[in-house]
């Protein structure tokens, strides 16, 4: 197209309308049939919706680690429709501190000297232990952050 000739907008609109007429008839017919079927059975749909609302489910959720958070987010994305419609609800599980939940005094890893690094915290998390650090032991900022992420307790003696 040259810069001298103006664009004929009416001609472009006419071409688009023709393309839509050629491409849409089947899709439009399917949509009209689906709408007619929905209109014919409003009572059945209302009963199904009522049954769905009565069958709402509440799940207890416990999120203590990054992995549990990631799994929960994936579950929310997968169940988005059920959550929006109210069929699925979540409740935060309350965790009580008990002898079973907290390791015994001997269940911790003792560090009497040196530096506690991120690597040491990851090893403690893998073993399911807490870190008990002595006087003068340095805990790096990265190690503290990693301990928070992984749920590893760091205690001073």
N, C-alpha and C positions, 0 to 999 in steps of 0.2 A: 504494500500500500504506500502510496506516495504521501508526502506531507501536505500537498496541495488539496487533496480530496478530503472532505469531512467524512467522518464515520456515520454510516446510515444506521442509526440505533433501531429504527423500526424494522429494518431488514434483519438485523441480528436477533431481535425479539421474536420475529416470525420464525426464524430458523430454530431457535431454542424451543418454541412451542411445538413445532413439528417433530423435533427429536423427542420431546417429552411424550407427545401423543403416540409416537411409534414404540417407545420403550416402556411406558407405564401401564398399558391396559391390563396385562396379566396381574401385576402387583396390585393395581386398584381393585380388580375383581376379587382377589383373595382377601383384601382388607374389608371390602364390603360384605363378603360372605362371613368373615369372622365377626364383624360388628352385628350382623343379623343373628348369628348364633348366640352371641352374648345377650342381645336384647330379648331373645326367645326364652332364655333361661335365667332371669334375674333372681328368682326364688332359690334356685339351686346354688347360685353364686353366694347369695346372702347366707344360706345355711352353711356353706363351706367356710365363709369368712368367720362366722360365729363359732364354728368348731375349731378353727385355727386360733381364735383369740382365747378360747377356753383352754386350749392345750399349750399355753405359754410355759416355757421351761426356764428355770433359773439355775445357772451353773455357778458354783463357787470357784473362784480364781485365786491362785497364789502366785505372785510374781516376786521372786527373790534374786534372779540372775538375769543377765542380758539374754541368754538363750530362752528363758521362760517368757520374757517380754516379746522377743521376736516370734515365738510360737503363738502367743496370744494375738499379736497383730495379724499374723497370717489367718488365724481362725476368724477374727473379726471381718477381715476382707472376704473370706469365703462365705460367711454367713450374714453378709450385709443385709440382704432382703429380709431374712427372719428377724434380725435385730430391729430394722426400721419398722416392720409390721407389728412388733411387740411379742412375737412368738418366742423369742429367745432373749433372755436377760442375764446379766452377769452380776455377781456379788463378790466383793473382795473377801477372801477367806482370812479370818483373824487367826494369827499364829500366837499361841500362848507359849511363853518360855517355860520349859519344864526340863527335868533331868534328861529326858530322851532327846529333846531338841538341841540342848547345849552339850558339847562334849565335856567330859570329866576333866578335872584339873590335869590329869596325866595325859589327856588326849591332845594336848597342844605341843607344838614343836618349839623347843627352847633354843633361843639364840642368845648366847652370853657375850659375844664380842663380834666386832666387825660391822658390816653394813647389810641391811635387808634390802634386797633389790627386787625388781619386778619379777625376775625369774624365780626367786625364792618364794614369792607370794603365789605364783602360778603353780609351783610344785606343792605348796601347802593346800591350795584349792583342789588340786587333783587328788590328794590324799585325804581330803575332807577334814583337815586339821586347822586349828587356829595357831597363830604365832604368839609366843610369849617371849618378849625381848627384855634383856637385862639392861642395867644402868650403863650408859655410855654407848649403847648400840644405836647406830644411825639408821633411820628408815627414810629412804629417798622419797621425794614427792611422787614419782611415778609408781613406786611400790604402794604408797597409800591410795592412789587413785585406782590401781589395779585391784587392791584389796576391797575397796568399796564396790567396784564392778562385780567382782566374783563372790562377794559376801564372806570374805575371810576376815576374822577378827584379829586385830593386833592389840595385844595387852602389854603394858609395862609392868615389870616386877617391882 
